[in-house]
Amino acid sequence: MDCPKCDFKQADTNIECVNCGIIFKKFRAYQSNPQQSSARSSHKSAEHQSSMETVKFILFHMESEVNGLLLTGRVIIFTLLFIWGWKFVVSSIECNYVGESFLHLVNLPFHEAGHIICIPFGKFIHTLGGTLGQLMMPAICLIVFLIKTRDPFGGSVALWWLGQNFMDIAPYINDARALKLTLLGGVTGRETVDYHDWEFILRKMGWLRWDHTIASMSKGIGVFLMLASFAWGGYILYLQYQKVRTKSKL
């Protein structure tokens, strides 16, 4: 017989096509019931549309009433974060502008807390836990703003912070072989064995020679997330401004 889909000749006893792989019984049933096929397609389309609406609601949720004074405050915050964030974006890993910024001191407690939390999971995870800790905190804030408080502008600020943390760890990764950065305690990685997180992590993984590449990837992810936060936060403010403007005209 010939396959009803690809016309490949084969034995009449075959259950499925040896060429295209369709199951003959299912294919014929599908072809003989176009209404059911259309219903399935419509159902999938409705599910896709519903998923898109849910994502849109979460990312661009608007309050029932936007306060003009609150909007002004958000615009000021956005402007400050944009200017400050742009300095992080354009600075090089080698100059360590991000590591010398005030925000590095804010990230540091979450880094150290990550180490403490991961102690029970062995030396490798314990060491990696510092980086995980400082990345998880802004990620948790992002989820809370989106799911719990329904504040997408707050979510864009948390995304900005997450991007900044990816940039913050880039100089640390970049130093894995050089071991020149002064670490917590006033020492460098050269002075104490297994004290430099990323020297230990990359050495254990056999990736030590890729430290500069991995650092650049971390910086790149941070830049992407921060630029995304600019676009997202700016669009949220635009929508809120439109709502305030519409209300003022009524």
Secondary structure, DSSP 8 states (H G I E B T S, - for coil): -B-TTT--B--TT-SB-TTT--BHHHHHHHHH-HHHHHHHHHHHHHHHHHHHHHHHHHHS---SS--HHHHHHHHHHHHHHHHHHHHHHHS-TTTTTTTTSHHHHHHHHHHHHHHHHTGGG-HHHHHHHHHHHHHHHHHHHHHIIIIIS--HHHHHHHHHHHHHHHHHHHHHHHTTTT--S--TTS--TTTSTT-SHHHHHHHHHT-GGGHHHHHHHHHHHHHHHHHHHHHHHHHHHHHHHHHHHHHHH-
